[in-house]
Amino acid sequence: PRPPLLCRKLSGLYFIEDRKEWSDLEPVPQDDGPNPVVKIAYSEKFTDVFDYFRALLKNDEKSERAFTLTAEAIELNAANYTVWHYRRVLLQALEKDLRQEMRYITAIIEEQPKNYQVWHHRRMVVEWLSDPSEELEFIADILSQDAKNYHAWQHRQWVIQEYKLWDSELEFVERLLEEDVRNNSAWNQRHFVISHTTGYSDPAILDREVQYCLCQIRKAPHNESVWNYLKGILQDRGLSSHPGLLERVLELKETQCSPYLLAFLVDSYEDALETNNTRATLNQAQEVCALLAQVKDTIRREYWLFLGRSLESKYGPTAAPQSDAASSDAADQQELS
Amino acid sequence: MENTPPTLRCFNENHCAELFPDDGVETVTSEEQKKVERNIEEVLSVYKQIHSVPEPTLLREQHYQYLKKGLRTLSDAYECLDASRPWLCYWILHSLELLEEPIPAAVASDVCQFLAHCQSPTGGFAGGPRQHAHLAPTYAAVNALCIIGTEEAYGIIDRERLLDFLRSVKQPDGSFVMHVGGEVDVRCQNWEGGLGGVPGLEAHGGYTFCGTAAMVILGKEHMLDLKGLLRWTVSRQMRYEGGFQGRCNKLVDGCYSFWQAGLLPLLHRAFFRDGESELSLQRWMFEQQALQEYILLCCQNPAGGLLDKPGKSRDFYHTCYCLSGLSVAQHFGNVDLHREFILGKEENRLAPTHPVYNICPEKVAAALQHFHRLPVSGQSSAPSSSSHQQPAPAADGELS
């Protein structure tokens, strides 16, 4: 039972019921049915705000007080998509100042950057204004607090693609990678920018990217992101198609080995087998799979064993047999590695 | 059934070799990862001190009490989920069914009536009474009703209106918005091999699972690069922690025990249907023991409920997905070929879960049997088997 009106006023808490401007509206209590389940013990304020929200929704009221109430409702539960939708209806019906709405949504996102609805709302306002001019800076600020915020990256990609704001994005990505070379979101953005601008077909671009990767690998060899990116940009053309790369990787294996390097080797050998299936190459691939399964990447043992069996099954029966020269070459290789 | 090996993987003397090597280059990513690993090290150390013989135990009774209470009432901490109440029903009911705790008929009926109050007159289910319909609570409500599995439950769904709703949120490009005027939800396989939320975005466990499961339902999983997807997924298991991360170079989280590990049964089946001859007949392609160790040793709240990682609070979402992941790790195969691997006591055993829908396989079968007999909107009688578009492989409730 709620304390009497006087006590509530003394404690400084003003609920909506106390405000004269709302006296014409009959609040609509939530109807969970007779025997509710997952019943939330809402605070009094929550109950008040949503009882009145339901009343407004029921009457389809399009007023300033309704608009003000949506902000209260959002503060109590920013994930209530029904409230957000209603706020957007009101923004249009009341012809509200969208610049002010941008300021509002900026503040809300800063407080709750991991909520879906707030980002979608911002996107709607940007679209209505046809004005993306604040976006890159705003998103950069959110990313400075959490460089991997998925919603922020999604919004950023949308803005860039929609309004063709590609020009400084690679620079932005490089800055982030300088700060944290392990930021997988930044590596993804790198791929996003390049594939939508220059593409990877130009050999100069591809080689630039390969060199960039090798440089980052030398600095921090146990960084899965860079190895995934390297594979990602080469796999359509074939990992073994880039001249000299396999040799560089085999060099790195001596001093900067990692499970990711070894996996890259397996992938390179597999790619080589596609065009030139030899027992020597197949053995090399099997050897690395076995090393990964038994020693270097045992958490993925089942996978590496499967891959080994798969390769054997696919290439084994038709592998070009080793000639004597080839088998001694293979033996030399094994000694070196 | 396999017996538990005598030692735990995480108590292996070489386990510390799996700690993250930062190569002398400290970044936010490496520091966060090292923090988590030190935390886990501490948890494991404490466990070893208390238990001279390690035998991880699922705290069934505590989880049951936590779930039983939550199904009825929740504190005001749950105000933030006021637009996700069908999810709360699903997370709790699914957790109870995994624990093989029966739902009393009265409670089941109450859930049905509540979900009926969440159904929109224009079709689909909303996050709460009088809210707008939305695809996510619709998925949750339908799953929850199928877990209950009574005629009353099935009867709650207004199928004609639901079809109207689904049509209203279908986009020209083939994707769906989550609700009228809402955000686009499209999945896309990227350069990493996993799927992102929209084309261009980073691969992420949640989206990868949902997209792949959707493709399986449609019978179109072969349109994905399965090898690339497999490599990405297995790479998400953390070598030290044993659990899974959601994205490359991010932290372990108990919920990915399902979103990520749950992909492996789907992929196993996809490869099988593709004619792959080298699949294991005993194990999924992830470290089942390591995942069970992570969940049982690091993700249980002693007062009931499961969680993301040590230091985090329990909640019903993590309870659902940690238990679902534990079930995936315990059960290999399908009805015809089934191998169990229960870490710790036999009492740790959970019910198997269907990897596409994440409700128990018997419930999937029963629901399909019920709904396949009913007419599709616009037809006067139940469809004959020939008018079905290639019944989705998962549709028969079987995993082969």
Interface residues (C-beta under 8 A of the other chain):
Chain A: V28 Q30 D31 D32 G33 P34 N35 P36 V37 V38 K39 I40 A41 Y42 S43 F46 F50 R54 L57 K58 L76 N77 A78 A79 N80 Y81 T82 H85 R88 Y116 W119 H120 A147 K148 Y150 W153 Q154 Q157 W158 Q161 E179 D180 V181 R182 N183 N184 S185 N188 H191 F192 H196 K219 A220 P221 H222 N223 E224 S225 N228 Y229 G232 I233 Q235 D297 T298 I299 R300 R301 E302 Y303 L305 F306 R309 S310 S313
Chain B: E18 F20 P21 D22 D23 V25 T27 V28 T29 S30 G70 L71 R72 T73 L74 S75 D76 Y78 E79 C80 L81 D82 A83 S84 R85 L88 C89 I92 A106 V107 D110 V111 Q113 F114 A116 H117 A126 G127 G128 P129 R130 Q131 H132 H134 M178 H179 V180 G181 G182 E183 N190 W191 E192 G196 G197 V198 G200 L201 E202 A203 H204 G228 L230 R231 V234 S235 Q237 M238 R239 G242 R247 C248 N249 K250 E276 S277 E278 L279 S280 R283 W284 M285 F286 E287 A290
